[in-house]
Amino acid sequence: MTKATPSPDDARSLSSSKRSYPLIRAVVAQIAAAVIVIGGQQILGNRADLVLPLPLLLAFQGVIAAGLGHLLGLARWWLPINLLLPAAAALALLLNLPAWIYPLLFLALALVFWNSADDRVPLYLTNRKTWQALEALLGAEAQRSKEPLKVSDIGCGLGGALLYLARRYPQAEFVGIESAPLPYALARLRALVSGAPNLEIRYGDLWKQDLSVFDLVYCFLSPEPMPRLFEKAKREMGSGTLLISNSFEVPGVTADEVVTVQDSRETELLVYRL
Ligand SMILES: C[S@@+](CC[C@H](N)C(=O)[O-])C[C@H]1O[C@@H](n2cnc3c(N)ncnc32)[C@H](O)[C@@H]1O
């Protein structure tokens, strides 16, 4: 198995090229789509006296915005947002919702998707079958190690993976790190309610976390942070420890093991032994 290390320059250029404000690109896509749809309707109205129904215009705007967003380099998860946004906005206007709903909704979304705009890591969750695959990997690792394992999920979301594992490995220690306020609060609450003495949920930025104390670090982030994260893990974690990434590989580095989970998306766990 060959291992190559991405140079810091590779990592930096990847980061800077991709770090160009997806929110602004999404807004540009919506505005351009609105101009095209309104312009198109004007032309149809003038030349053929044809007025398209509003739902059709909104659907056109969504499809065009999604396509433009894709051309502008937005990640795939922006597609449904761009697609549905015009119809959702029109529905909200039709329903005449009270004005305070909008800032409240915005606040709730901001508290959940705290890291999406900057770190390009939204919230999506590890599924149960992947928890089970992690359980097996952890079991194998626990057998190799003489000491109880210290495990972290960096960017732990709602803490589901760690709750599951902490119950099954009472002798190991688990630390979840999360910087989005709402998921952090929920994960913390779930850990408290579970009463698991070997699970700690910390509020904080994973980049400021010292990884040297962990034998196994699990992450489910996005392609963007992987080169930098691998560098950090190599620098801080001990020799022979594990970095396991759900779905996102480290560019230029061959994983030591790839576990394919039997779920609908055939999730891959990429195991890097440091
Ligand atoms: C895709 S979710 C995965 C959640 C959880 N690990 C799981 O597998 O169910 C990624 C999580 O990482 C968090 N995150 C992103 N950047 C972070 C950072 N710099 N520090 C801490 N958490 C971060 C996000 O808020 C999000 O909850």
The ligand as a MOL file (V3000), in Angstrom:
LIG
                    3D

  0  0  0     0  0            999 V3000
M  V30 BEGIN CTAB
M  V30 COUNTS 27 29 0 0 0
M  V30 BEGIN ATOM
M  V30 1 C -21.4660 15.8050 8.9620 0
M  V30 2 S -21.7060 16.2270 10.6370 0 CHG=1
M  V30 3 C -21.2890 14.7000 11.4280 0
M  V30 4 C -21.9030 14.5560 12.7900 0
M  V30 5 C -21.4700 13.3180 13.5580 0
M  V30 6 N -20.0380 13.1610 13.5700 0
M  V30 7 C -22.0770 12.0880 12.9660 0
M  V30 8 O -21.3320 11.4030 12.2640 0
M  V30 9 O -23.2620 11.8260 13.1670 0 CHG=-1
M  V30 10 C -20.2870 17.2490 10.9160 0
M  V30 11 C -20.3360 18.0020 12.2120 0
M  V30 12 O -19.0840 18.6370 12.3860 0
M  V30 13 C -19.3090 19.8830 13.0130 0
M  V30 14 N -18.1390 20.7390 12.7570 0
M  V30 15 C -17.7400 21.2640 11.5840 0
M  V30 16 N -16.6320 22.0060 11.7200 0
M  V30 17 C -16.3080 21.9410 13.0420 0
M  V30 18 C -15.2610 22.5100 13.8290 0
M  V30 19 N -14.3300 23.2890 13.2780 0
M  V30 20 N -15.2250 22.2260 15.1390 0
M  V30 21 C -16.1710 21.4260 15.7140 0
M  V30 22 N -17.2010 20.8810 15.0260 0
M  V30 23 C -17.2660 21.1270 13.7050 0
M  V30 24 C -20.5770 20.3790 12.3310 0
M  V30 25 O -21.2270 21.3820 13.1000 0
M  V30 26 C -21.3910 19.1050 12.2420 0
M  V30 27 O -22.1980 18.9210 13.3850 0
M  V30 END ATOM
M  V30 BEGIN BOND
M  V30 1 1 1 2
M  V30 2 1 2 3
M  V30 3 1 2 10
M  V30 4 1 3 4
M  V30 5 1 4 5
M  V30 6 1 5 6
M  V30 7 1 5 7
M  V30 8 2 7 8
M  V30 9 1 7 9
M  V30 10 1 10 11
M  V30 11 1 11 12
M  V30 12 1 11 26
M  V30 13 1 12 13
M  V30 14 1 13 14
M  V30 15 1 13 24
M  V30 16 1 14 15
M  V30 17 1 14 23
M  V30 18 2 15 16
M  V30 19 1 16 17
M  V30 20 1 17 18
M  V30 21 2 17 23
M  V30 22 1 18 19
M  V30 23 2 18 20
M  V30 24 1 20 21
M  V30 25 2 21 22
M  V30 26 1 22 23
M  V30 27 1 24 25
M  V30 28 1 24 26
M  V30 29 1 26 27
M  V30 END BOND
M  V30 END CTAB
M  END
